[in-house]
Amino acid sequence: MNNKIKIYLSASISNALNNSFICSHFEPEKFEIYLPQTITPKDLNHENFPVDAYEACLVMMNNSDVG
């Protein structure tokens, strides 16, 4: 059973390094961090990128406890 607290970190992609730094301070055994900056064009079809990124973010937000 997964009892981790799920956090959606909505922050500017231009702060990617800071976002990752913040996430590194959460214990992976206790927290699952959803970081939208991990959705990149190489992972998604360029033609559908805006729609796919939007839908992936919705999934992350709906699965989150906080964010």
N, C-alpha and C positions, 0 to 999 in steps of 0.2 A: 504494500500500500504506500502511495506517495503522499507524505504529509508535508512536503515542502511548501513554503510560501512562494507563490508565483507573482513576480513583479514585472510589469510592462514599463520600461524606461523610455518615455517619449521625450526625446531631446534632439537637438539639431545634429544632423550628420556632420556638419563642419566641426563639431566638437567630438568626433569619433574617438580620439585618444583619451579625452577626459571621460567620456561615457564608459569606455572599457576600463579605465582606472577605477571609476566608481563601482562598477560591477565586480571588480577583482576583490573588493572589500567584503563581499557577501560570502558566507560560508556555503560552498556548493552542496553540502550535506543538508542544509536547512532551507536554501533558497534556489529557485529557478528564475533566471532573469531572461526576459524577452527583450531583445535589443533590435529594434527595427533596422538599424544600420547594417545588420547582417544580411538583409535582403538586397542583393546586388544584381545588376543586369546579367552577369555571367551565370547566375542561378536561375534566371527567368528569361523567357522569350522577349526580345527587345520590342517586338510589335505589340505585345500585351503587357509590357512592364508596368505602366501606371495602374492598370486594372488588377494585375496579379499582386503588385505590391500592396495596393489598397486592401484586397481580399486577405492577403497574408497578415496584414496588420490587424484586421478585424478579428481573425482567428486568435492572434496573440492577445488582443485586448479581452476578448470573451473568455479566454482561458486563464486570465490573470485574476489574482485576488486584490491586487493593488496596482494603481497606475492610471 
